[in-house]
């Protein structure tokens, strides 16, 4: 049960074409990542909403196939 | 999610000022993210009610649907979903969490 960094990045880019995405593999087990996502799509959204948008982009894998994704989000001007 | 679980969660988050759905207990957290949130709340000296989702599979699934949030831990203040570990950490570092708790009239012993 795991995901590759490139898979995560691909799904996020599909949802947010203008996004700057950085993925860090925290444990080398394809299961613990940190991600920084910056996109204009987050404008006017609360942190919870921004994170939920990213989870939606991962199409249900978060908390299932992907155990841990430490997430940071920012609005792109 | 059965209506009863949704009702139970709704009732729990309304009848306690600060509620943390977590893996394990404050004394024996079973996950690093849950432990981190317990530590933050303890540092602030906040009284909080916890629920161990590992002991209740229906609750574990129910909280994810209740707030459309796929992971545990989950923190609620005065019935409002505040966030998971990342957001709570970020808010604590910028003192937003302390401000939110004070704004809601929650007692902070150590702040």
N, CA and C atoms of all chains as a GROMACS GRO file, in nm:
protein
  564
    1UNK      N    1   0.090  -0.118   0.000
    1UNK     CA    2   0.000   0.000   0.000
    1UNK      C    3   0.092   0.122   0.000
    2UNK      N    4   0.106   0.189  -0.108
    2UNK     CA    5   0.196   0.304  -0.109
    2UNK      C    6   0.174   0.382  -0.239
    3UNK      N    7   0.234   0.497  -0.244
    3UNK     CA    8   0.225   0.580  -0.365
    3UNK      C    9   0.363   0.638  -0.393
    4UNK      N   10   0.394   0.664  -0.516
    4UNK     CA   11   0.523   0.727  -0.546
    4UNK      C   12   0.505   0.879  -0.544
    5UNK      N   13   0.615   0.948  -0.523
    5UNK     CA   14   0.612   1.094  -0.518
    5UNK      C   15   0.559   1.149  -0.651
    6UNK      N   16   0.601   1.087  -0.760
    6UNK     CA   17   0.559   1.140  -0.892
    6UNK      C   18   0.410   1.122  -0.912
    7UNK      N   19   0.353   1.014  -0.859
    7UNK     CA   20   0.207   0.993  -0.868
    7UNK      C   21   0.132   1.104  -0.794
    8UNK      N   22   0.181   1.134  -0.674
    8UNK     CA   23   0.119   1.240  -0.592
    8UNK      C   24   0.125   1.372  -0.667
    9UNK      N   25   0.245   1.402  -0.718
    9UNK     CA   26   0.265   1.530  -0.789
    9UNK      C   27   0.173   1.538  -0.911
   10UNK      N   28   0.165   1.426  -0.984
   10UNK     CA   29   0.083   1.425  -1.106
   10UNK      C   30  -0.064   1.456  -1.073
   11UNK      N   31  -0.116   1.392  -0.970
   11UNK     CA   32  -0.257   1.413  -0.932
   11UNK      C   33  -0.280   1.557  -0.889
   12UNK      N   34  -0.185   1.614  -0.815
   12UNK     CA   35  -0.201   1.752  -0.768
   12UNK      C   36  -0.195   1.847  -0.887
   13UNK      N   37  -0.103   1.822  -0.978
   13UNK     CA   38  -0.093   1.910  -1.098
   13UNK      C   39  -0.217   1.902  -1.184
   14UNK      N   40  -0.275   1.783  -1.195
   14UNK     CA   41  -0.398   1.768  -1.274
   14UNK      C   42  -0.509   1.856  -1.217
   15UNK      N   43  -0.512   1.862  -1.085
   15UNK     CA   44  -0.621   1.940  -1.021
   15UNK      C   45  -0.589   2.089  -1.020
   16UNK      N   46  -0.459   2.123  -1.011
   16UNK     CA   47  -0.419   2.264  -1.002
   16UNK      C   48  -0.308   2.292  -1.104
   17UNK      N   49  -0.345   2.318  -1.229
   17UNK     CA   50  -0.245   2.332  -1.336
   17UNK      C   51  -0.137   2.437  -1.307
   18UNK      N   52  -0.170   2.541  -1.231
   18UNK     CA   53  -0.069   2.648  -1.210
   18UNK      C   54   0.011   2.624  -1.082
   19UNK      N   55  -0.005   2.506  -1.022
   19UNK     CA   56   0.054   2.484  -0.889
   19UNK      C   57   0.206   2.469  -0.893
   20UNK      N   58   0.269   2.524  -0.788
   20UNK     CA   59   0.409   2.490  -0.759
   20UNK      C   60   0.400   2.380  -0.654
   21UNK      N   61   0.461   2.266  -0.684
   21UNK     CA   62   0.449   2.150  -0.595
   21UNK      C   63   0.587   2.099  -0.558
   22UNK      N   64   0.612   2.080  -0.427
   22UNK     CA   65   0.736   2.013  -0.388
   22UNK      C   66   0.697   1.896  -0.297
   23UNK      N   67   0.751   1.780  -0.326
   23UNK     CA   68   0.719   1.659  -0.248
   23UNK      C   69   0.849   1.610  -0.184
   24UNK      N   70   0.844   1.584  -0.055
   24UNK     CA   71   0.963   1.532   0.014
   24UNK      C   72   0.929   1.396   0.071
   25UNK      N   73   1.011   1.297   0.039
   25UNK     CA   74   0.988   1.162   0.092
   25UNK      C   75   1.048   1.157   0.231
   26UNK      N   76   0.964   1.143   0.333
   26UNK     CA   77   1.011   1.154   0.472
   26UNK      C   78   1.073   1.024   0.524
   27UNK      N   79   1.029   0.912   0.468
   27UNK     CA   80   1.074   0.787   0.531
   27UNK      C   81   1.129   0.686   0.430
   28UNK      N   82   1.121   0.719   0.302
   28UNK     CA   83   1.173   0.626   0.201
   28UNK      C   84   1.090   0.501   0.188
   29UNK      N   85   0.966   0.506   0.238
   29UNK     CA   86   0.882   0.386   0.232
   29UNK      C   87   0.760   0.408   0.141
   30UNK      N   88   0.766   0.517   0.059
   30UNK     CA   89   0.653   0.550  -0.030
   30UNK      C   90   0.522   0.569   0.046
   31UNK      N   91   0.530   0.602   0.172
   31UNK     CA   92   0.407   0.612   0.252
   31UNK      C   93   0.404   0.736   0.340
   32UNK      N   94   0.516   0.801   0.354
   32UNK     CA   95   0.525   0.919   0.442
   32UNK      C   96   0.591   1.033   0.365
   33UNK      N   97   0.511   1.128   0.327
   33UNK     CA   98   0.562   1.240   0.247
   33UNK      C   99   0.526   1.372   0.313
   34UNK      N  100   0.601   1.473   0.274
   34UNK     CA  101   0.562   1.612   0.305
   34UNK      C  102   0.542   1.679   0.170
   35UNK      N  103   0.442   1.762   0.159
   35UNK     CA  104   0.417   1.831   0.031
   35UNK      C  105   0.389   1.978   0.058
   36UNK      N  106   0.440   2.060  -0.033
   36UNK     CA  107   0.411   2.204  -0.029
   36UNK      C  108   0.340   2.234  -0.161
   37UNK      N  109   0.220   2.291  -0.151
   37UNK     CA  110   0.141   2.320  -0.272
   37UNK      C  111   0.103   2.468  -0.271
   38UNK      N  112   0.141   2.536  -0.378
   38UNK     CA  113   0.109   2.679  -0.391
   38UNK      C  114   0.030   2.697  -0.520
   39UNK      N  115  -0.090   2.751  -0.508
   39UNK     CA  116  -0.173   2.770  -0.628
   39UNK      C  117  -0.271   2.885  -0.604
   40UNK      N  118  -0.310   2.946  -0.714
   40UNK     CA  119  -0.407   3.057  -0.704
   40UNK      C  120  -0.545   3.004  -0.667
   41UNK      N  121  -0.564   2.874  -0.687
   41UNK     CA  122  -0.696   2.814  -0.656
   41UNK      C  123  -0.729   2.824  -0.506
   42UNK      N  124  -0.627   2.847  -0.425
   42UNK     CA  125  -0.650   2.853  -0.279
   42UNK      C  126  -0.698   2.991  -0.234
   43UNK      N  127  -0.697   3.085  -0.328
   43UNK     CA  128  -0.734   3.223  -0.289
   43UNK      C  129  -0.871   3.226  -0.220
   44UNK      N  130  -0.875   3.291  -0.102
   44UNK     CA  131  -1.002   3.308  -0.030
   44UNK      C  132  -1.048   3.184   0.044
   45UNK      N  133  -0.964   3.078   0.045
   45UNK     CA  134  -1.004   2.954   0.112
   45UNK      C  135  -0.936   2.945   0.249
   46UNK      N  136  -1.004   2.884   0.346
   46UNK     CA  137  -0.939   2.863   0.476
   46UNK      C  138  -0.836   2.751   0.459
   47UNK      N  139  -0.751   2.736   0.561
   47UNK     CA  140  -0.649   2.629   0.556
   47UNK      C  141  -0.719   2.493   0.542
   48UNK      N  142  -0.824   2.471   0.622
   48UNK     CA  143  -0.894   2.343   0.616
   48UNK      C  144  -0.944   2.319   0.473
   49UNK      N  145  -1.003   2.423   0.412
   49UNK     CA  146  -1.054   2.406   0.275
   49UNK      C  147  -0.940   2.378   0.178
   50UNK      N  148  -0.827   2.447   0.195
   50UNK     CA  149  -0.714   2.426   0.104
   50UNK      C  150  -0.666   2.280   0.114
   51UNK      N  151  -0.654   2.233   0.238
   51UNK     CA  152  -0.607   2.094   0.254
   51UNK      C  153  -0.711   1.997   0.196
   52UNK      N  154  -0.839   2.025   0.217
   52UNK     CA  155  -0.944   1.937   0.162
   52UNK      C  156  -0.938   1.935   0.010
   53UNK      N  157  -0.904   2.049  -0.052
   53UNK     CA  158  -0.891   2.054  -0.198
   53UNK      C  159  -0.780   1.961  -0.245
   54UNK      N  160  -0.670   1.959  -0.169
   54UNK     CA  161  -0.558   1.871  -0.206
   54UNK      C  162  -0.598   1.725  -0.186
   55UNK      N  163  -0.665   1.698  -0.074
   55UNK     CA  164  -0.710   1.560  -0.051
   55UNK      C  165  -0.806   1.515  -0.162
   56UNK      N  166  -0.893   1.606  -0.204
   56UNK     CA  167  -0.985   1.569  -0.314
   56UNK      C  168  -0.906   1.539  -0.441
   57UNK      N  169  -0.798   1.616  -0.464
   57UNK     CA  170  -0.716   1.594  -0.584
   57UNK      C  171  -0.654   1.454  -0.581
   58UNK      N  172  -0.630   1.404  -0.459
   58UNK     CA  173  -0.568   1.271  -0.446
   58UNK      C  174  -0.672   1.160  -0.456
   59UNK      N  175  -0.794   1.200  -0.485
   59UNK     CA  176  -0.902   1.105  -0.518
   59UNK      C  177  -0.915   0.991  -0.416
   60UNK      N  178  -0.924   1.027  -0.291
   60UNK     CA  179  -0.956   0.927  -0.189
   60UNK      C  180  -0.838   0.845  -0.140
   61UNK      N  181  -0.718   0.871  -0.192
   61UNK     CA  182  -0.604   0.790  -0.149
   61UNK      C  183  -0.554   0.833  -0.011
   62UNK      N  184  -0.582   0.957   0.025
   62UNK     CA  185  -0.529   1.009   0.151
   62UNK      C  186  -0.594   0.935   0.269
   63UNK      N  187  -0.511   0.885   0.356
   63UNK     CA  188  -0.563   0.813   0.472
   63UNK      C  189  -0.588   0.666   0.440
   64UNK      N  190  -0.574   0.631   0.314
   64UNK     CA  191  -0.590   0.490   0.274
   64UNK      C  192  -0.459   0.441   0.219
   65UNK      N  193  -0.446   0.444   0.086
   65UNK     CA  194  -0.321   0.401   0.022
   65UNK      C  195  -0.205   0.486   0.072
   66UNK      N  196  -0.234   0.616   0.087
   66UNK     CA  197  -0.129   0.707   0.134
   66UNK      C  198  -0.151   0.734   0.283
   67UNK      N  199  -0.058   0.682   0.364
   67UNK     CA  200  -0.080   0.689   0.510
   67UNK      C  201  -0.059   0.830   0.563
   68UNK      N  202   0.052   0.892   0.524
   68UNK     CA  203   0.083   1.021   0.587
   68UNK      C  204   0.132   1.119   0.483
   69UNK      N  205   0.064   1.232   0.474
   69UNK     CA  206   0.110   1.341   0.388
   69UNK      C  207   0.107   1.469   0.471
   70UNK      N  208   0.225   1.511   0.511
   70UNK     CA  209   0.234   1.635   0.588
   70UNK      C  210   0.221   1.748   0.489
   71UNK      N  211   0.118   1.827   0.505
   71UNK     CA  212   0.080   1.920   0.398
   71UNK      C  213   0.096   2.066   0.438
   72UNK      N  214   0.155   2.144   0.348
   72UNK     CA  215   0.160   2.289   0.366
   72UNK      C  216   0.103   2.351   0.239
   73UNK      N  217   0.019   2.451   0.257
   73UNK     CA  218  -0.042   2.513   0.139
   73UNK      C  219  -0.020   2.664   0.144
   74UNK      N  220  -0.017   2.725   0.026
   74UNK     CA  221  -0.002   2.871   0.019
   74UNK      C  222  -0.072   2.919  -0.107
   75UNK      N  223  -0.114   3.047  -0.101
   75UNK     CA  224  -0.185   3.104  -0.216
   75UNK      C  225  -0.083   3.165  -0.311
   76UNK      N  226  -0.098   3.133  -0.438
   76UNK     CA  227  -0.010   3.194  -0.539
   76UNK      C  228  -0.079   3.321  -0.587
   77UNK      N  229  -0.002   3.434  -0.584
   77UNK     CA  230  -0.064   3.561  -0.627
   77UNK      C  231  -0.073   3.570  -0.778
   78UNK      N  232  -2.199   0.610   0.670
   78UNK     CA  233  -2.193   0.631   0.814
   78UNK      C  234  -2.336   0.626   0.868
   79UNK      N  235  -2.354   0.547   0.972
   79UNK     CA  236  -2.490   0.536   1.025
   79UNK      C  237  -2.528   0.667   1.094
   80UNK      N  238  -2.659   0.692   1.096
   80UNK     CA  239  -2.709   0.816   1.158
   80UNK      C  240  -2.663   0.821   1.303
   81UNK      N  241  -2.662   0.705   1.369
   81UNK     CA  242  -2.629   0.708   1.512
   81UNK      C  243  -2.486   0.755   1.536
   82UNK      N  244  -2.392   0.713   1.448
   82UNK     CA  245  -2.253   0.757   1.467
   82UNK      C  246  -2.245   0.907   1.443
   83UNK      N  247  -2.310   0.953   1.338
   83UNK     CA  248  -2.307   1.097   1.308
   83UNK      C  249  -2.366   1.177   1.424
   84UNK      N  250  -2.476   1.125   1.478
   84UNK     CA  251  -2.539   1.195   1.591
   84UNK      C  252  -2.448   1.193   1.712
   85UNK      N  253  -2.382   1.080   1.734
   85UNK     CA  254  -2.293   1.066   1.849
   85UNK      C  255  -2.179   1.166   1.838
   86UNK      N  256  -2.120   1.175   1.716
   86UNK     CA  257  -2.009   1.269   1.698
   86UNK      C  258  -2.056   1.413   1.718
   87UNK      N  259  -2.170   1.444   1.656
   87UNK     CA  260  -2.225   1.580   1.667
   87UNK      C  261  -2.247   1.614   1.814
   88UNK      N  262  -2.300   1.519   1.887
   88UNK     CA  263  -2.326   1.544   2.029
   88UNK      C  264  -2.196   1.560   2.108
   89UNK      N  265  -2.098   1.475   2.078
   89UNK     CA  266  -1.969   1.482   2.150
   89UNK      C  267  -1.902   1.617   2.128
   90UNK      N  268  -1.903   1.666   2.004
   90UNK     CA  269  -1.830   1.791   1.977
   90UNK      C  270  -1.906   1.913   2.027
   91UNK      N  271  -2.039   1.894   2.048
   91UNK     CA  272  -2.115   2.009   2.101
   91UNK      C  273  -2.111   2.013   2.253
   92UNK      N  274  -2.102   1.892   2.315
   92UNK     CA  275  -2.112   1.892   2.461
   92UNK      C  276  -1.976   1.902   2.531
   93UNK      N  277  -1.869   1.916   2.455
   93UNK     CA  278  -1.737   1.937   2.512
   93UNK      C  279  -1.669   2.053   2.440
   94UNK      N  280  -1.609   2.146   2.514
   94UNK     CA  281  -1.547   2.263   2.452
   94UNK      C  282  -1.441   2.222   2.350
   95UNK      N  283  -1.350   2.134   2.394
   95UNK     CA  284  -1.238   2.093   2.308
   95UNK      C  285  -1.240   1.940   2.298
   96UNK      N  286  -1.249   1.890   2.175
   96UNK     CA  287  -1.256   1.745   2.154
   96UNK      C  288  -1.147   1.703   2.056
   97UNK      N  289  -1.076   1.596   2.092
   97UNK     CA  290  -0.973   1.543   2.002
   97UNK      C  291  -1.002   1.396   1.972
   98UNK      N  292  -1.034   1.368   1.846
   98UNK     CA  293  -1.044   1.229   1.802
   98UNK      C  294  -0.901   1.188   1.765
   99UNK      N  295  -0.852   1.083   1.827
   99UNK     CA  296  -0.710   1.048   1.810
   99UNK      C  297  -0.693   0.897   1.806
  100UNK      N  298  -0.571   0.855   1.776
  100UNK     CA  299  -0.535   0.714   1.785
  100UNK      C  300  -0.465   0.692   1.918
  101UNK      N  301  -0.529   0.613   2.003
  101UNK     CA  302  -0.473   0.589   2.135
  101UNK      C  303  -0.529   0.687   2.235
  102UNK      N  304  -0.452   0.710   2.345
  102UNK     CA  305  -0.497   0.800   2.451
  102UNK      C  306  -0.386   0.903   2.476
  103UNK      N  307  -0.417   1.013   2.546
  103UNK     CA  308  -0.311   1.111   2.576
  103UNK      C  309  -0.190   1.047   2.643
  104UNK      N  310  -0.213   0.950   2.730
  104UNK     CA  311  -0.100   0.887   2.801
  104UNK      C  312  -0.030   0.786   2.710
  105UNK      N  313  -0.108   0.717   2.625
  105UNK     CA  314  -0.050   0.618   2.533
  105UNK      C  315  -0.096   0.647   2.389
  106UNK      N  316  -0.047   0.757   2.330
  106UNK     CA  317  -0.085   0.784   2.191
  106UNK      C  318  -0.027   0.676   2.100
  107UNK      N  319  -0.103   0.636   2.000
  107UNK     CA  320  -0.058   0.526   1.913
  107UNK      C  321  -0.014   0.577   1.776
  108UNK      N  322   0.005   0.710   1.769
  108UNK     CA  323   0.045   0.765   1.638
  108UNK      C  324   0.113   0.898   1.665
  109UNK      N  325   0.220   0.925   1.591
  109UNK     CA  326   0.299   1.045   1.614
  109UNK      C  327   0.219   1.173   1.596
  110UNK      N  328   0.129   1.171   1.497
  110UNK     CA  329   0.051   1.292   1.471
  110UNK      C  330  -0.044   1.318   1.587
  111UNK      N  331  -0.108   1.212   1.638
  111UNK     CA  332  -0.197   1.228   1.754
  111UNK      C  333  -0.118   1.277   1.875
  112UNK      N  334  -0.001   1.220   1.895
  112UNK     CA  335   0.083   1.260   2.010
  112UNK      C  336   0.121   1.408   2.000
  113UNK      N  337   0.148   1.454   1.877
  113UNK     CA  338   0.189   1.594   1.858
  113UNK      C  339   0.078   1.690   1.900
  114UNK      N  340  -0.046   1.656   1.864
  114UNK     CA  341  -0.158   1.745   1.899
  114UNK      C  342  -0.182   1.742   2.050
  115UNK      N  343  -0.172   1.623   2.110
  115UNK     CA  344  -0.187   1.612   2.256
  115UNK      C  345  -0.082   1.701   2.324
  116UNK      N  346   0.040   1.698   2.272
  116UNK     CA  347   0.148   1.777   2.333
  116UNK      C  348   0.118   1.926   2.324
  117UNK      N  349   0.068   1.971   2.209
  117UNK     CA  350   0.036   2.113   2.190
  117UNK      C  351  -0.072   2.156   2.289
  118UNK      N  352  -0.178   2.076   2.301
  118UNK     CA  353  -0.288   2.112   2.391
  118UNK      C  354  -0.240   2.111   2.536
  119UNK      N  355  -0.152   2.017   2.568
  119UNK     CA  356  -0.097   2.009   2.704
  119UNK      C  357  -0.010   2.130   2.733
  120UNK      N  358   0.073   2.168   2.635
  120UNK     CA  359   0.158   2.287   2.651
  120UNK      C  360   0.075   2.411   2.680
  121UNK      N  361  -0.042   2.422   2.613
  121UNK     CA  362  -0.128   2.539   2.632
  121UNK      C  363  -0.208   2.530   2.762
  122UNK      N  364  -0.209   2.410   2.822
  122UNK     CA  365  -0.285   2.392   2.946
  122UNK      C  366  -0.435   2.392   2.921
  123UNK      N  367  -0.473   2.330   2.808
  123UNK     CA  368  -0.616   2.325   2.774
  123UNK      C  369  -0.675   2.193   2.824
  124UNK      N  370  -0.794   2.200   2.880
  124UNK     CA  371  -0.865   2.075   2.913
  124UNK      C  372  -0.930   2.025   2.786
  125UNK      N  373  -0.912   1.898   2.753
  125UNK     CA  374  -0.972   1.847   2.629
  125UNK      C  375  -1.019   1.703   2.650
  126UNK      N  376  -1.124   1.672   2.576
  126UNK     CA  377  -1.185   1.538   2.581
  126UNK      C  378  -1.130   1.460   2.462
  127UNK      N  379  -1.088   1.335   2.485
  127UNK     CA  380  -1.037   1.257   2.371
  127UNK      C  381  -1.124   1.133   2.346
  128UNK      N  382  -1.121   1.091   2.223
  128UNK     CA  383  -1.188   0.965   2.182
  128UNK      C  384  -1.087   0.884   2.103
  129UNK      N  385  -1.069   0.758   2.142
  129UNK     CA  386  -0.971   0.671   2.076
  129UNK      C  387  -1.040   0.597   1.961
  130UNK      N  388  -1.009   0.640   1.838
  130UNK     CA  389  -1.076   0.578   1.723
  130UNK      C  390  -1.029   0.435   1.701
  131UNK      N  391  -0.916   0.398   1.760
  131UNK     CA  392  -0.868   0.260   1.741
  131UNK      C  393  -0.958   0.160   1.813
  132UNK      N  394  -1.030   0.211   1.912
  132UNK     CA  395  -1.118   0.122   1.989
  132UNK      C  396  -1.258   0.115   1.927
  133UNK      N  397  -1.280   0.196   1.823
  133UNK     CA  398  -1.418   0.207   1.769
  133UNK      C  399  -1.414   0.227   1.618
  134UNK      N  400  -1.404   0.119   1.541
  134UNK     CA  401  -1.390   0.128   1.394
  134UNK      C  402  -1.499   0.213   1.328
  135UNK      N  403  -1.621   0.206   1.384
  135UNK     CA  404  -1.731   0.284   1.322
  135UNK      C  405  -1.706   0.433   1.344
  136UNK      N  406  -1.651   0.467   1.461
  136UNK     CA  407  -1.617   0.608   1.490
  136UNK      C  408  -1.502   0.652   1.399
  137UNK      N  409  -1.405   0.562   1.379
  137UNK     CA  410  -1.287   0.595   1.297
  137UNK      C  411  -1.330   0.634   1.156
  138UNK      N  412  -1.426   0.560   1.102
  138UNK     CA  413  -1.475   0.594   0.968
  138UNK      C  414  -1.568   0.715   0.974
  139UNK      N  415  -1.647   0.719   1.080
  139UNK     CA  416  -1.747   0.826   1.095
  139UNK      C  417  -1.686   0.964   1.101
  140UNK      N  418  -1.576   0.982   1.173
  140UNK     CA  419  -1.518   1.117   1.184
  140UNK      C  420  -1.462   1.163   1.050
  141UNK      N  421  -1.421   1.070   0.967
  141UNK     CA  422  -1.367   1.111   0.836
  141UNK      C  423  -1.478   1.168   0.749
  142UNK      N  424  -1.594   1.105   0.758
  142UNK     CA  425  -1.707   1.153   0.678
  142UNK      C  426  -1.769   1.278   0.739
  143UNK      N  427  -1.769   1.283   0.873
  143UNK     CA  428  -1.835   1.393   0.945
  143UNK      C  429  -1.781   1.528   0.902
  144UNK      N  430  -1.648   1.536   0.883
  144UNK     CA  431  -1.590   1.666   0.845
  144UNK      C  432  -1.523   1.662   0.709
  145UNK      N  433  -1.550   1.555   0.632
  145UNK     CA  434  -1.483   1.540   0.502
  145UNK      C  435  -1.332   1.562   0.516
  146UNK      N  436  -1.279   1.487   0.617
  146UNK     CA  437  -1.134   1.497   0.646
  146UNK      C  438  -1.084   1.355   0.662
  147UNK      N  439  -0.988   1.312   0.576
  147UNK     CA  440  -0.957   1.170   0.564
  147UNK      C  441  -0.870   1.110   0.672
  148UNK      N  442  -0.822   1.192   0.767
  148UNK     CA  443  -0.728   1.133   0.863
  148UNK      C  444  -0.764   1.169   1.006
  149UNK      N  445  -0.698   1.101   1.095
  149UNK     CA  446  -0.704   1.129   1.239
  149UNK      C  447  -0.561   1.161   1.278
  150UNK      N  448  -0.534   1.257   1.369
  150UNK     CA  449  -0.626   1.319   1.463
  150UNK      C  450  -0.710   1.430   1.400
  151UNK      N  451  -0.818   1.459   1.471
  151UNK     CA  452  -0.904   1.570   1.434
  151UNK      C  453  -0.938   1.649   1.560
  152UNK      N  454  -0.920   1.782   1.552
  152UNK     CA  455  -0.948   1.866   1.669
  152UNK      C  456  -1.072   1.952   1.644
  153UNK      N  457  -1.161   1.955   1.743
  153UNK     CA  458  -1.282   2.037   1.738
  153UNK      C  459  -1.281   2.132   1.857
  154UNK      N  460  -1.318   2.260   1.830
  154UNK     CA  461  -1.332   2.358   1.939
  154UNK      C  462  -1.473   2.416   1.929
  155UNK      N  463  -1.549   2.400   2.035
  155UNK     CA  464  -1.688   2.449   2.041
  155UNK      C  465  -1.766   2.399   1.918
  156UNK      N  466  -1.748   2.272   1.891
  156UNK     CA  467  -1.825   2.209   1.785
  156UNK      C  468  -1.774   2.233   1.645
  157UNK      N  469  -1.668   2.312   1.633
  157UNK     CA  470  -1.617   2.348   1.498
  157UNK      C  471  -1.490   2.271   1.468
  158UNK      N  472  -1.482   2.208   1.350
  158UNK     CA  473  -1.361   2.136   1.311
  158UNK      C  474  -1.250   2.236   1.285
  159UNK      N  475  -1.138   2.223   1.357
  159UNK     CA  476  -1.027   2.317   1.343
  159UNK      C  477  -0.921   2.263   1.248
  160UNK      N  478  -0.892   2.133   1.258
  160UNK     CA  479  -0.794   2.077   1.165
  160UNK      C  480  -0.730   1.949   1.217
  161UNK      N  481  -0.638   1.899   1.132
  161UNK     CA  482  -0.558   1.784   1.172
  161UNK      C  483  -0.423   1.831   1.222
  162UNK      N  484  -0.328   1.739   1.228
  162UNK     CA  485  -0.199   1.770   1.292
  162UNK      C  486  -0.127   1.887   1.224
  163UNK      N  487  -0.119   1.887   1.092
  163UNK     CA  488  -0.046   1.993   1.022
  163UNK      C  489  -0.101   2.131   1.057
  164UNK      N  490  -0.232   2.142   1.047
  164UNK     CA  491  -0.295   2.273   1.067
  164UNK      C  492  -0.280   2.316   1.213
  165UNK      N  493  -0.298   2.222   1.306
  165UNK     CA  494  -0.286   2.258   1.447
  165UNK      C  495  -0.143   2.304   1.479
  166UNK      N  496  -0.046   2.234   1.419
  166UNK     CA  497   0.094   2.272   1.442
  166UNK      C  498   0.120   2.413   1.388
  167UNK      N  499   0.072   2.436   1.264
  167UNK     CA  500   0.092   2.565   1.198
  167UNK      C  501   0.026   2.677   1.280
  168UNK      N  502  -0.096   2.650   1.326
  168UNK     CA  503  -0.171   2.751   1.403
  168UNK      C  504  -0.101   2.777   1.535
  169UNK      N  505  -0.046   2.671   1.597
  169UNK     CA  506   0.022   2.687   1.727
  169UNK      C  507   0.147   2.772   1.710
  170UNK      N  508   0.222   2.742   1.603
  170UNK     CA  509   0.347   2.816   1.581
  170UNK      C  510   0.321   2.966   1.560
  171UNK      N  511   0.204   2.997   1.502
  171UNK     CA  512   0.175   3.140   1.476
  171UNK      C  513   0.081   3.196   1.582
  172UNK      N  514   0.063   3.120   1.694
  172UNK     CA  515  -0.024   3.163   1.805
  172UNK      C  516  -0.171   3.181   1.766
  173UNK      N  517  -0.208   3.131   1.648
  173UNK     CA  518  -0.348   3.141   1.605
  173UNK      C  519  -0.436   3.049   1.688
  174UNK      N  520  -0.379   2.933   1.728
  174UNK     CA  521  -0.458   2.836   1.805
  174UNK      C  522  -0.495   2.895   1.941
  175UNK      N  523  -0.396   2.957   2.004
  175UNK     CA  524  -0.419   3.021   2.135
  175UNK      C  525  -0.527   3.130   2.120
  176UNK      N  526  -0.518   3.207   2.013
  176UNK     CA  527  -0.615   3.315   1.990
  176UNK      C  528  -0.755   3.257   1.969
  177UNK      N  529  -0.762   3.149   1.892
  177UNK     CA  530  -0.892   3.086   1.864
  177UNK      C  531  -0.954   3.036   1.994
  178UNK      N  532  -0.874   2.971   2.077
  178UNK     CA  533  -0.925   2.916   2.204
  178UNK      C  534  -0.975   3.028   2.294
  179UNK      N  535  -0.895   3.134   2.304
  179UNK     CA  536  -0.935   3.249   2.388
  179UNK      C  537  -1.062   3.312   2.335
  180UNK      N  538  -1.068   3.325   2.202
  180UNK     CA  539  -1.186   3.386   2.138
  180UNK      C  540  -1.312   3.307   2.171
  181UNK      N  541  -1.294   3.174   2.188
  181UNK     CA  542  -1.408   3.088   2.220
  181UNK      C  543  -1.428   3.073   2.371
  182UNK      N  544  -1.347   3.146   2.448
  182UNK     CA  545  -1.366   3.144   2.594
  182UNK      C  546  -1.317   3.015   2.659
  183UNK      N  547  -1.220   2.948   2.594
  183UNK     CA  548  -1.166   2.824   2.652
  183UNK      C  549  -1.050   2.862   2.745
  184UNK      N  550  -1.050   2.804   2.865
  184UNK     CA  551  -0.947   2.837   2.964
  184UNK      C  552  -0.813   2.780   2.921
  185UNK      N  553  -0.709   2.865   2.932
  185UNK     CA  554  -0.572   2.823   2.899
  185UNK      C  555  -0.487   2.843   3.023
  186UNK      N  556  -0.444   2.731   3.087
  186UNK     CA  557  -0.369   2.749   3.212
  186UNK      C  558  -0.229   2.802   3.188
  187UNK      N  559  -0.162   2.751   3.082
  187UNK     CA  560  -0.019   2.785   3.068
  187UNK      C  561   0.008   2.897   2.969
  188UNK      N  562  -0.094   2.950   2.907
  188UNK     CA  563  -0.065   3.046   2.800
  188UNK      C  564  -0.031   3.183   2.858
   0.00000   0.00000   0.00000
